[in-house]
Amino acid sequence: MRVTDTGAAPQVGTGQTERYAPYPVVADATRWALITTTVTTSAGPTVVQHRPGPRPLLFLHGVAGSWTTWTPLLSAADGVDGRGLVLVDLPGWGSSPAPAVPLDVDESSQVLVDVLDALGLDRVDVVGHSMGAFVGLHLSITRPDRVRSLGLVSGTTFATAAAARHPVRALRTLPAFTLLRAGLAVTRGAARGLLRALARIGLLPLLAGPVFAAVRQLPPSVLQAFVDEFRPAGFLGAARSAARYDTRRWAEVRCPVVAVAGRQDVFARVDDLARLRGVLPEVRTVLLEDCGHFAHVERPDAVVRELLS
Protein backbone atom coordinates (compact mmCIF):
# COMPACT_ATOMS: atom_id res chain seq x y z
CA MET A 1 0.00 0.00 0.00
CA ARG A 2 1.25 3.47 -0.92
CA VAL A 3 0.00 6.89 -0.03
CA THR A 4 0.08 9.68 -2.56
CA ASP A 5 -0.09 13.22 -1.21
CA THR A 6 -1.90 15.09 -3.95
CA GLY A 7 -1.20 18.54 -2.54
CA ALA A 8 1.85 20.62 -3.30
CA ALA A 9 4.26 18.02 -1.93
CA PRO A 10 5.68 15.34 -4.25
CA GLN A 11 4.44 11.78 -4.18
CA VAL A 12 5.71 9.86 -1.17
CA GLY A 13 5.46 6.26 0.02
CA THR A 14 4.62 5.31 3.58
CA GLY A 15 7.58 2.95 3.92
CA GLN A 16 5.28 0.56 5.80
CA THR A 17 3.32 -2.55 4.94
CA GLU A 18 -0.09 -2.37 6.55
CA ARG A 19 -2.73 -5.06 6.42
CA TYR A 20 -5.94 -4.35 4.59
CA ALA A 21 -8.97 -3.95 6.90
CA PRO A 22 -7.09 -5.22 9.97
CA TYR A 23 -9.75 -4.44 12.59
CA PRO A 24 -13.34 -5.64 13.04
CA VAL A 25 -16.41 -3.51 13.60
CA VAL A 26 -17.24 -3.58 17.31
CA ALA A 27 -20.62 -2.70 18.86
CA ASP A 28 -19.42 -2.59 22.48
CA ALA A 29 -19.27 1.09 23.46
CA THR A 30 -17.68 0.31 26.82
CA ARG A 31 -14.47 -0.76 25.09
CA TRP A 32 -13.67 2.93 24.62
CA ALA A 33 -15.39 4.10 27.83
CA LEU A 34 -18.22 5.60 25.78
CA ILE A 35 -21.47 6.68 27.39
CA THR A 36 -24.72 6.16 25.47
CA THR A 37 -27.05 9.16 25.57
CA THR A 38 -30.25 9.94 23.68
CA VAL A 39 -30.42 13.65 22.89
CA THR A 40 -33.68 15.40 22.03
CA THR A 41 -32.94 17.35 18.85
CA SER A 42 -34.88 19.39 16.33
CA ALA A 43 -35.26 16.22 14.23
CA GLY A 44 -36.21 13.89 17.06
CA PRO A 45 -34.32 11.55 19.40
CA THR A 46 -30.66 11.12 18.41
CA VAL A 47 -28.47 8.44 19.95
CA VAL A 48 -24.92 9.54 20.79
CA GLN A 49 -21.90 7.66 22.08
CA HIS A 50 -19.59 10.05 23.88
CA ARG A 51 -16.70 10.36 26.27
CA PRO A 52 -15.51 13.53 28.01
CA GLY A 53 -11.96 14.67 27.41
CA PRO A 54 -9.78 17.41 25.95
CA ARG A 55 -10.02 18.60 22.34
CA PRO A 56 -13.09 16.49 21.49
CA LEU A 57 -13.54 14.74 18.17
CA LEU A 58 -16.95 14.57 16.49
CA PHE A 59 -17.32 11.57 14.15
CA LEU A 60 -20.02 11.62 11.45
CA HIS A 61 -20.87 8.34 9.72
CA GLY A 62 -21.85 7.93 6.09
CA VAL A 63 -24.52 5.97 4.26
CA ALA A 64 -24.53 2.33 5.39
CA GLY A 65 -22.85 3.46 8.57
CA SER A 66 -23.37 4.29 12.22
CA TRP A 67 -21.10 5.02 15.16
CA THR A 68 -19.90 1.40 15.03
CA THR A 69 -18.29 1.78 11.60
CA TRP A 70 -15.75 4.13 13.21
CA THR A 71 -14.53 1.41 15.58
CA PRO A 72 -11.78 0.09 13.24
CA LEU A 73 -10.33 3.60 13.31
CA LEU A 74 -10.67 3.77 17.11
CA SER A 75 -8.78 0.47 17.31
CA ALA A 76 -6.05 1.82 15.04
CA ALA A 77 -5.82 5.03 17.07
CA ASP A 78 -5.73 3.25 20.45
CA GLY A 79 -8.95 4.96 21.45
CA VAL A 80 -7.55 8.33 20.27
CA ASP A 81 -5.29 8.85 23.28
CA GLY A 82 -7.78 10.04 25.86
CA ARG A 83 -9.35 12.77 23.77
CA GLY A 84 -13.03 13.53 24.07
CA LEU A 85 -15.19 11.57 21.63
CA VAL A 86 -18.65 12.18 20.17
CA LEU A 87 -20.05 9.59 17.76
CA VAL A 88 -23.52 10.41 16.48
CA ASP A 89 -26.12 8.16 14.88
CA LEU A 90 -27.92 10.73 12.75
CA PRO A 91 -31.74 10.41 12.77
CA GLY A 92 -32.73 7.46 10.60
CA TRP A 93 -29.36 5.74 10.98
CA GLY A 94 -27.93 3.32 13.52
CA SER A 95 -30.01 3.33 16.69
CA SER A 96 -31.64 6.72 16.10
CA PRO A 97 -35.32 6.60 15.05
CA ALA A 98 -36.07 7.69 11.51
CA PRO A 99 -37.81 11.04 10.99
CA ALA A 100 -40.94 11.17 8.84
CA VAL A 101 -38.83 12.53 5.97
CA PRO A 102 -35.05 11.98 5.59
CA LEU A 103 -33.06 14.99 6.75
CA ASP A 104 -31.41 17.40 4.37
CA VAL A 105 -27.95 18.83 5.05
CA ASP A 106 -29.29 21.88 6.91
CA GLU A 107 -31.38 19.73 9.24
CA SER A 108 -28.51 17.30 9.83
CA SER A 109 -26.21 20.18 10.74
CA GLN A 110 -28.75 21.53 13.22
CA VAL A 111 -28.96 18.10 14.85
CA LEU A 112 -25.21 18.24 15.43
CA VAL A 113 -25.46 21.69 17.00
CA ASP A 114 -28.23 20.37 19.26
CA VAL A 115 -26.01 17.44 20.27
CA LEU A 116 -23.01 19.64 21.02
CA ASP A 117 -25.17 22.00 23.05
CA ALA A 118 -26.65 19.11 25.04
CA LEU A 119 -23.17 17.76 25.82
CA GLY A 120 -21.88 21.20 26.77
CA LEU A 121 -19.27 21.26 24.00
CA ASP A 122 -18.12 24.40 22.24
CA ARG A 123 -15.66 23.66 19.41
CA VAL A 124 -14.81 20.22 18.06
CA ASP A 125 -12.58 18.62 15.46
CA VAL A 126 -14.96 17.04 12.96
CA VAL A 127 -14.23 13.83 11.04
CA GLY A 128 -16.85 12.77 8.50
CA HIS A 129 -17.15 9.79 6.18
CA SER A 130 -19.00 9.93 2.84
CA MET A 131 -22.32 11.66 3.59
CA GLY A 132 -20.87 12.66 6.96
CA ALA A 133 -18.09 14.54 5.16
CA PHE A 134 -20.73 16.44 3.18
CA VAL A 135 -22.54 17.35 6.41
CA GLY A 136 -19.24 18.29 8.06
CA LEU A 137 -18.43 20.72 5.26
CA HIS A 138 -21.83 22.35 5.63
CA LEU A 139 -21.50 22.56 9.42
CA SER A 140 -18.14 24.32 9.05
CA ILE A 141 -19.86 26.95 6.86
CA THR A 142 -23.04 27.48 8.85
CA ARG A 143 -21.46 27.23 12.29
CA PRO A 144 -17.76 28.00 11.92
CA ASP A 145 -17.63 28.78 15.62
CA ARG A 146 -18.20 25.10 16.40
CA VAL A 147 -15.67 23.51 14.00
CA ARG A 148 -11.96 23.70 14.83
CA SER A 149 -10.82 21.46 11.95
CA LEU A 150 -12.33 19.09 9.43
CA GLY A 151 -11.29 15.64 8.25
CA LEU A 152 -12.98 14.27 5.13
CA VAL A 153 -12.78 10.48 4.83
CA SER A 154 -13.88 9.11 1.44
CA GLY A 155 -16.02 12.23 1.12
CA THR A 156 -18.84 12.39 -1.38
CA THR A 157 -18.35 15.86 -2.80
CA PHE A 158 -18.35 17.35 -6.30
CA ALA A 159 -18.80 14.26 -8.45
CA THR A 160 -21.53 12.82 -6.24
CA ALA A 161 -23.49 16.08 -6.17
CA ALA A 162 -23.22 16.33 -9.96
CA ALA A 163 -24.30 12.70 -10.37
CA ALA A 164 -27.32 13.29 -8.14
CA ARG A 165 -28.34 16.26 -10.32
CA HIS A 166 -27.68 14.61 -13.70
CA PRO A 167 -28.18 10.82 -13.35
CA VAL A 168 -28.07 10.03 -17.07
CA ARG A 169 -24.76 11.83 -17.53
CA ALA A 170 -23.50 10.15 -14.36
CA LEU A 171 -23.79 6.70 -15.91
CA ARG A 172 -20.42 7.56 -17.42
CA THR A 173 -18.82 9.44 -14.52
CA LEU A 174 -20.13 7.55 -11.45
CA PRO A 175 -21.93 4.43 -12.71
CA ALA A 176 -21.95 2.53 -9.40
CA PHE A 177 -23.59 5.40 -7.49
CA THR A 178 -26.07 6.04 -10.29
CA LEU A 179 -27.13 2.42 -10.73
CA LEU A 180 -27.47 1.89 -6.99
CA ARG A 181 -29.65 4.97 -6.70
CA ALA A 182 -31.83 3.83 -9.60
CA GLY A 183 -32.17 0.34 -8.16
CA LEU A 184 -33.15 1.66 -4.73
CA ALA A 185 -35.71 3.99 -6.28
CA VAL A 186 -37.44 0.86 -7.59
CA THR A 187 -36.91 -1.61 -4.73
CA ARG A 188 -36.89 0.87 -1.78
CA GLY A 189 -37.59 -1.00 1.48
CA ALA A 190 -37.23 -4.38 -0.18
CA ALA A 191 -33.53 -3.70 -0.74
CA ARG A 192 -32.65 -4.46 2.89
CA GLY A 193 -34.37 -7.83 2.65
CA LEU A 194 -32.41 -8.58 -0.52
CA LEU A 195 -29.13 -7.71 1.21
CA ARG A 196 -29.97 -9.99 4.13
CA ALA A 197 -30.92 -12.81 1.76
CA LEU A 198 -27.64 -12.47 -0.13
CA ALA A 199 -25.76 -12.52 3.18
CA ARG A 200 -27.51 -15.75 4.24
CA ILE A 201 -26.48 -17.58 1.09
CA GLY A 202 -22.96 -16.17 0.99
CA LEU A 203 -23.40 -13.90 -2.04
CA LEU A 204 -23.18 -10.53 -0.31
CA PRO A 205 -19.58 -9.95 -1.51
CA LEU A 206 -20.89 -9.87 -5.08
CA LEU A 207 -23.07 -6.86 -4.30
CA ALA A 208 -20.77 -5.13 -1.80
CA GLY A 209 -17.67 -5.79 -3.90
CA PRO A 210 -17.61 -2.48 -5.80
CA VAL A 211 -17.68 -0.49 -2.55
CA PHE A 212 -14.48 -2.03 -1.16
CA ALA A 213 -11.11 -2.51 -2.83
CA ALA A 214 -10.75 -6.11 -1.58
CA VAL A 215 -14.13 -7.27 -0.29
CA ARG A 216 -13.05 -10.87 0.39
CA GLN A 217 -10.35 -9.68 2.79
CA LEU A 218 -12.84 -7.89 5.04
CA PRO A 219 -13.58 -9.17 8.55
CA PRO A 220 -17.09 -10.71 8.64
CA SER A 221 -18.20 -7.98 11.05
CA VAL A 222 -17.63 -5.31 8.39
CA LEU A 223 -19.97 -6.92 5.88
CA GLN A 224 -22.50 -7.62 8.61
CA ALA A 225 -22.44 -3.95 9.60
CA PHE A 226 -22.88 -3.00 5.93
CA VAL A 227 -26.07 -5.10 5.85
CA ASP A 228 -27.36 -3.89 9.20
CA GLU A 229 -26.76 -0.19 8.58
CA PHE A 230 -27.87 0.16 4.96
CA ARG A 231 -31.03 2.29 4.82
CA PRO A 232 -32.50 2.82 1.32
CA ALA A 233 -34.70 5.78 2.36
CA GLY A 234 -31.71 7.51 3.93
CA PHE A 235 -29.56 6.92 0.85
CA LEU A 236 -32.21 8.36 -1.48
CA GLY A 237 -32.77 11.31 0.85
CA ALA A 238 -29.05 12.06 0.97
CA ALA A 239 -28.89 11.94 -2.83
CA ARG A 240 -31.79 14.39 -3.15
CA SER A 241 -30.15 16.76 -0.69
CA ALA A 242 -26.83 16.57 -2.57
CA ALA A 243 -28.60 17.30 -5.87
CA ARG A 244 -29.97 20.58 -4.48
CA TYR A 245 -26.73 21.69 -2.83
CA ASP A 246 -24.64 24.57 -4.17
CA THR A 247 -21.08 23.25 -3.83
CA ARG A 248 -19.73 26.75 -4.46
CA ARG A 249 -20.52 27.43 -0.82
CA TRP A 250 -17.52 25.32 0.20
CA ALA A 251 -15.30 28.28 -0.67
CA GLU A 252 -16.56 29.77 2.62
CA VAL A 253 -14.81 27.08 4.72
CA ARG A 254 -12.12 28.71 6.83
CA CYS A 255 -10.89 25.92 9.10
CA PRO A 256 -7.99 23.56 8.25
CA VAL A 257 -9.15 20.56 6.20
CA VAL A 258 -7.56 17.19 5.42
CA ALA A 259 -9.28 15.09 2.75
CA VAL A 260 -8.40 11.40 2.48
CA ALA A 261 -9.76 9.27 -0.37
CA GLY A 262 -9.24 5.83 -1.89
CA ARG A 263 -8.02 5.26 -5.42
CA GLN A 264 -10.74 2.61 -6.00
CA ASP A 265 -13.65 4.64 -4.58
CA VAL A 266 -16.68 4.13 -6.86
CA PHE A 267 -18.77 6.83 -5.12
CA ALA A 268 -16.26 9.62 -5.76
CA ARG A 269 -13.64 10.57 -8.32
CA VAL A 270 -9.93 11.13 -7.82
CA ASP A 271 -10.24 14.59 -9.39
CA ASP A 272 -12.57 15.59 -6.54
CA LEU A 273 -9.39 16.07 -4.49
CA ALA A 274 -7.97 18.52 -7.02
CA ARG A 275 -11.26 20.41 -7.04
CA LEU A 276 -11.20 20.63 -3.25
CA ARG A 277 -7.72 22.13 -3.43
CA GLY A 278 -9.04 24.73 -5.83
CA VAL A 279 -11.88 25.73 -3.50
CA LEU A 280 -10.81 25.27 0.12
CA PRO A 281 -8.27 27.80 1.36
CA GLU A 282 -6.63 25.43 3.87
CA VAL A 283 -6.71 21.85 2.61
CA ARG A 284 -4.32 18.94 2.34
CA THR A 285 -5.41 15.99 0.23
CA VAL A 286 -4.20 12.40 0.43
CA LEU A 287 -4.95 9.56 -1.99
CA LEU A 288 -4.72 6.02 -0.61
CA GLU A 289 -3.88 3.16 -2.93
CA ASP A 290 -5.72 -0.19 -2.66
CA CYS A 291 -8.65 1.51 -0.95
CA GLY A 292 -12.33 1.89 -1.82
CA HIS A 293 -15.12 3.96 -0.27
CA PHE A 294 -14.53 3.04 3.39
CA ALA A 295 -11.00 4.33 3.99
CA HIS A 296 -11.42 4.31 7.79
CA VAL A 297 -12.27 0.60 7.64
CA GLU A 298 -9.99 -0.50 4.79
CA ARG A 299 -6.93 1.61 5.66
CA PRO A 300 -7.52 2.79 9.25
CA ASP A 301 -3.83 3.07 10.15
CA ALA A 302 -3.20 5.44 7.24
CA VAL A 303 -6.29 7.51 8.04
CA VAL A 304 -5.20 7.84 11.68
CA ARG A 305 -1.72 8.90 10.59
CA GLU A 306 -3.05 11.54 8.21
CA LEU A 307 -5.89 12.94 10.34
CA LEU A 308 -5.10 12.32 13.98
CA SER A 309 -1.33 12.18 14.39
HUVEN-V989052 format. One record per residue. N is the residue number from 0. RES is the residue in three letters. D_LAST is the distance of its C-alpha to the last C-alpha in whole Angstrom. Layout:
N_RES_D_LAST + N_RES_D_LAST
//
This chain:
0_MET_19 + 1_ARG_18 + 2_VAL_15 + 3_THR_17 + 4_ASP_16 + 5_THR_19 + 6_GLY_18 + 7_ALA_20 + 8_ALA_18 + 9_PRO_20 + 10_GLN_19 + 11_VAL_17 + 12_GLY_17 + 13_THR_14 + 14_GLY_17 + 15_GLN_16 + 16_THR_18 + 17_GLU_17 + 18_ARG_19 + 19_TYR_20 + 20_ALA_19 + 21_PRO_19 + 22_TYR_19 + 23_PRO_22 + 24_VAL_22 + 25_VAL_23 + 26_ALA_25 + 27_ASP_25 + 28_ALA_23 + 29_THR_24 + 30_ARG_21 + 31_TRP_19 + 32_ALA_21 + 33_LEU_21 + 34_ILE_25 + 35_THR_27 + 36_THR_28 + 37_THR_30 + 38_VAL_30 + 39_THR_33 + 40_THR_32 + 41_SER_34 + 42_ALA_34 + 43_GLY_35 + 44_PRO_33 + 45_THR_30 + 46_VAL_28 + 47_VAL_25 + 48_GLN_22 + 49_HIS_21 + 50_ARG_20 + 51_PRO_20 + 52_GLY_17 + 53_PRO_15 + 54_ARG_13 + 55_PRO_14 + 56_LEU_13 + 57_LEU_16 + 58_PHE_16 + 59_LEU_19 + 60_HIS_20 + 61_GLY_23 + 62_VAL_26 + 63_ALA_27 + 64_GLY_24 + 65_SER_24 + 66_TRP_21 + 67_THR_21 + 68_THR_20 + 69_TRP_17 + 70_THR_17 + 71_PRO_16 + 72_LEU_12 + 73_LEU_13 + 74_SER_14 + 75_ALA_11 + 76_ALA_9 + 77_ASP_12 + 78_GLY_13 + 79_VAL_9 + 80_ASP_10 + 81_GLY_13 + 82_ARG_12 + 83_GLY_15 + 84_LEU_16 + 85_VAL_18 + 86_LEU_19 + 87_VAL_22 + 88_ASP_25 + 89_LEU_27 + 90_PRO_31 + 91_GLY_32 + 92_TRP_29 + 93_GLY_28 + 94_SER_30 + 95_SER_31 + 96_PRO_34 + 97_ALA_35 + 98_PRO_37 + 99_ALA_40 + 100_VAL_38 + 101_PRO_35 + 102_LEU_33 + 103_ASP_32 + 104_VAL_29 + 105_ASP_31 + 106_GLU_31 + 107_SER_28 + 108_SER_26 + 109_GLN_29 + 110_VAL_28 + 111_LEU_25 + 112_VAL_26 + 113_ASP_29 + 114_VAL_26 + 115_LEU_24 + 116_ASP_27 + 117_ALA_28 + 118_LEU_25 + 119_GLY_26 + 120_LEU_22 + 121_ASP_22 + 122_ARG_19 + 123_VAL_16 + 124_ASP_13 + 125_VAL_15 + 126_VAL_13 + 127_GLY_17 + 128_HIS_18 + 129_SER_21 + 130_MET_24 + 131_GLY_21 + 132_ALA_19 + 133_PHE_23 + 134_VAL_23 + 135_GLY_20 + 136_LEU_21 + 137_HIS_25 + 138_LEU_23 + 139_SER_21 + 140_ILE_25 + 141_THR_27 + 142_ARG_25 + 143_PRO_23 + 144_ASP_23 + 145_ARG_21 + 146_VAL_18 + 147_ARG_16 + 148_SER_13 + 149_LEU_14 + 150_GLY_12 + 151_LEU_15 + 152_VAL_15 + 153_SER_18 + 154_GLY_20 + 155_THR_24 + 156_THR_24 + 157_PHE_27 + 158_ALA_29 + 159_THR_29 + 160_ALA_30 + 161_ALA_33 + 162_ALA_34 + 163_ALA_34 + 164_ARG_37 + 165_HIS_39 + 166_PRO_39 + 167_VAL_41 + 168_ARG_40 + 169_ALA_36 + 170_LEU_38 + 171_ARG_37 + 172_THR_34 + 173_LEU_32 + 174_PRO_35 + 175_ALA_33 + 176_PHE_32 + 177_THR_35 + 178_LEU_37 + 179_LEU_35 + 180_ARG_36 + 181_ALA_40 + 182_GLY_40 + 183_LEU_39 + 184_ALA_41 + 185_VAL_44 + 186_THR_43 + 187_ARG_41 + 188_GLY_41 + 189_ALA_42 + 190_ALA_39 + 191_ARG_37 + 192_GLY_40 + 193_LEU_40 + 194_LEU_37 + 195_ARG_38 + 196_ALA_41 + 197_LEU_39 + 198_ALA_37 + 199_ARG_40 + 200_ILE_41 + 201_GLY_38 + 202_LEU_38 + 203_LEU_35 + 204_PRO_33 + 205_LEU_35 + 206_LEU_34 + 207_ALA_31 + 208_GLY_30 + 209_PRO_30 + 210_VAL_27 + 211_PHE_25 + 212_ALA_25 + 213_ALA_26 + 214_VAL_28 + 215_ARG_29 + 216_GLN_26 + 217_LEU_25 + 218_PRO_25 + 219_PRO_28 + 220_SER_26 + 221_VAL_25 + 222_LEU_28 + 223_GLN_30 + 224_ALA_27 + 225_PHE_28 + 226_VAL_31 + 227_ASP_31 + 228_GLU_29 + 229_PHE_31 + 230_ARG_33 + 231_PRO_35 + 232_ALA_36 + 233_GLY_32 + 234_PHE_32 + 235_LEU_35 + 236_GLY_34 + 237_ALA_31 + 238_ALA_33 + 239_ARG_35 + 240_SER_33 + 241_ALA_31 + 242_ALA_34 + 243_ARG_35 + 244_TYR_32 + 245_ASP_32 + 246_THR_29 + 247_ARG_30 + 248_ARG_29 + 249_TRP_25 + 250_ALA_26 + 251_GLU_26 + 252_VAL_22 + 253_ARG_21 + 254_CYS_18 + 255_PRO_15 + 256_VAL_14 + 257_VAL_12 + 258_ALA_14 + 259_VAL_14 + 260_ALA_17 + 261_GLY_19 + 262_ARG_22 + 263_GLN_24 + 264_ASP_24 + 265_VAL_27 + 266_PHE_27 + 267_ALA_25 + 268_ARG_26 + 269_VAL_24 + 270_ASP_26 + 271_ASP_24 + 272_LEU_21 + 273_ALA_23 + 274_ARG_25 + 275_LEU_22 + 276_ARG_21 + 277_GLY_25 + 278_VAL_25 + 279_LEU_22 + 280_PRO_21 + 281_GLU_18 + 282_VAL_16 + 283_ARG_14 + 284_THR_15 + 285_VAL_14 + 286_LEU_17 + 287_LEU_17 + 288_GLU_20 + 289_ASP_22 + 290_CYS_20 + 291_GLY_22 + 292_HIS_22 + 293_PHE_19 + 294_ALA_16 + 295_HIS_14 + 296_VAL_17 + 297_GLU_18 + 298_ARG_15 + 299_PRO_12 + 300_ASP_10 + 301_ALA_10 + 302_VAL_9 + 303_VAL_6 + 304_ARG_5 + 305_GLU_6 + 306_LEU_6 + 307_LEU_4 + 308_SER_0
//
